[in-house]
Amino acid sequence: MVPRRLKVSIMHTSGRFIAGLFVLLAGTQVRAAVMVESATIDSFSVNLNFDLPMLTWNGPVDASLITIDPPLDCEWDWRNDHSIDCVLREGASEPLPATAYRIALRSGLWSQSGEEVAAQQIEALSTLPEISAFVDEWIDGEPRIMLD
């Protein structure tokens, strides 16, 4: 857990303490937990982008905090303060084409400002197959269409 510090002046009478606490809380902006802004999958990795700079220097990423279904044989590592990648291990199968992968995060990752990542589920679609078509020739007024 990331420690947080809060300076509070405690007043002697209970009425003033409650009023002071109310003013303190009324002026505090409450922020929801850290969220994943986007998730992408390509032929060699999964990438998650967070909405806040993350605490990336706290050691290796605990792989039990993030699961992928269908499973991929990859290893999580920070790309930068906002992004984490799961890079496929050598010899691992590539992600299935045109497949929806469900990525589940549990609490345990932290932003640099002390907010915890919310438990959340994200869906990412792997690379779609590409197809191209062209008219190869015209035969008796009809196009001969070739697909690649």
MOBEL-V421019 format. One record per residue. RES is the residue in one small letter. PHI is phi in whole degrees, 0 to 359 (NA if undefined). OMEGA is omega in whole degrees, 0 to 359 (999 if undefined). D_FIRST is the distance of its C-alpha to the first C-alpha in Angstrom with 2 decimals. Layout:
<<RES | PHI | OMEGA | D_FIRST> <RES | PHI | OMEGA | D_FIRST>>
This chain:
<<m | NA | 180 | 0.00> <v | 273 | 181 | 3.80> <p | 289 | 176 | 6.31> <r | 237 | 178 | 9.30> <r | 242 | 180 | 12.81> <l | 219 | 178 | 15.67> <k | 268 | 180 | 19.18> <v | 227 | 174 | 21.25> <s | 266 | 180 | 24.79> <i | 265 | 180 | 25.80> <m | 265 | 189 | 29.48> <h | 288 | 183 | 31.72> <t | 268 | 185 | 33.29> <s | 297 | 179 | 31.50> <g | 296 | 179 | 33.19> <r | 291 | 179 | 32.02> <f | 299 | 180 | 28.44> <i | 297 | 179 | 28.37> <a | 297 | 179 | 30.12> <g | 296 | 178 | 27.77> <l | 294 | 178 | 24.67> <f | 298 | 179 | 26.47> <v | 296 | 179 | 27.27> <l | 299 | 181 | 23.72> <l | 289 | 180 | 22.41> <a | 294 | 180 | 25.51> <g | 272 | 182 | 24.88> <t | 269 | 175 | 21.25> <q | 274 | 179 | 20.90> <v | 266 | 182 | 18.67> <r | 246 | 174 | 17.42> <a | 293 | 180 | 16.77> <a | 297 | 179 | 13.85> <v | 297 | 182 | 14.39> <m | 236 | 173 | 17.44> <v | 280 | 179 | 19.49> <e | 279 | 181 | 22.71> <s | 205 | 176 | 24.80> <a | 223 | 179 | 25.15> <t | 228 | 177 | 28.11> <i | 228 | 173 | 29.70> <d | 235 | 186 | 32.46> <s | 286 | 182 | 34.37> <f | 228 | 181 | 31.84> <s | 197 | 171 | 28.29> <v | 247 | 181 | 25.97> <n | 232 | 174 | 24.27> <l | 243 | 177 | 21.56> <n | 247 | 182 | 21.40> <f | 263 | 182 | 18.58> <d | 277 | 177 | 19.47> <l | 225 | 173 | 17.16> <p | 297 | 186 | 16.57> <m | 259 | 177 | 13.62> <l | 280 | 188 | 11.40> <t | 260 | 185 | 13.98> <w | 262 | 184 | 14.18> <n | 269 | 180 | 11.10> <g | 99 | 181 | 13.64> <p | 295 | 180 | 15.41> <v | 287 | 176 | 14.41> <d | 286 | 185 | 13.77> <a | 298 | 180 | 17.04> <s | 288 | 180 | 16.26> <l | 279 | 184 | 14.10> <i | 227 | 176 | 17.36> <t | 237 | 180 | 20.79> <i | 235 | 178 | 24.20> <d | 225 | 1 | 27.29> <p | 296 | 186 | 29.91> <p | 295 | 173 | 28.05> <l | 235 | 179 | 28.31> <d | 273 | 184 | 28.18> <c | 218 | 183 | 25.89> <e | 236 | 182 | 22.99> <w | 280 | 176 | 20.04> <d | 204 | 180 | 19.65> <w | 286 | 174 | 18.84> <r | 274 | 177 | 22.15> <n | 201 | 184 | 21.00> <d | 294 | 182 | 18.32> <h | 250 | 189 | 19.26> <s | 230 | 175 | 20.41> <i | 233 | 181 | 19.53> <d | 242 | 168 | 22.50> <c | 247 | 185 | 23.35> <v | 271 | 180 | 26.48> <l | 300 | 177 | 29.04> <r | 289 | 180 | 29.71> <e | 301 | 180 | 33.24> <g | 85 | 180 | 35.71> <a | 287 | 177 | 33.47> <s | 290 | 177 | 35.23> <e | 292 | 174 | 34.86> <p | 302 | 178 | 33.44> <l | 295 | 179 | 36.21> <p | 291 | 176 | 38.02> <a | 51 | 182 | 37.82> <t | 239 | 175 | 35.10> <a | 277 | 177 | 32.32> <y | 260 | 177 | 29.06> <r | 260 | 181 | 26.26> <i | 247 | 182 | 22.78> <a | 250 | 176 | 20.00> <l | 250 | 172 | 16.33> <r | 255 | 177 | 13.71> <s | 298 | 178 | 10.26> <g | 140 | 173 | 7.76> <l | 261 | 186 | 9.06> <w | 230 | 173 | 8.20> <s | 278 | 178 | 11.07> <q | 294 | 180 | 12.04> <s | 268 | 172 | 12.24> <g | 100 | 177 | 8.70> <e | 274 | 180 | 9.79> <e | 273 | 175 | 8.50> <v | 294 | 178 | 11.47> <a | 286 | 171 | 13.55> <a | 298 | 185 | 15.02> <q | 203 | 176 | 18.43> <q | 239 | 180 | 21.63> <i | 235 | 175 | 23.62> <e | 243 | 178 | 27.14> <a | 230 | 180 | 28.70> <l | 262 | 179 | 32.37> <s | 290 | 185 | 33.45> <t | 305 | 177 | 36.34> <l | 279 | 177 | 39.49> <p | 296 | 179 | 42.70> <e | 256 | 177 | 45.06> <i | 222 | 175 | 48.71> <s | 228 | 180 | 51.50> <a | 225 | 176 | 55.08> <f | 210 | 177 | 58.20> <v | 276 | 182 | 61.90> <d | 283 | 178 | 63.59> <e | 195 | 176 | 67.13> <w | 251 | 178 | 69.34> <i | 234 | 180 | 71.80> <d | 51 | 176 | 74.48> <g | 79 | 180 | 72.39> <e | 247 | 178 | 69.26> <p | 283 | 171 | 66.11> <r | 260 | 186 | 64.88> <i | 264 | 180 | 61.10> <m | 251 | 178 | 59.09> <l | 250 | 175 | 55.41> <d | 250 | 999 | 53.08>>
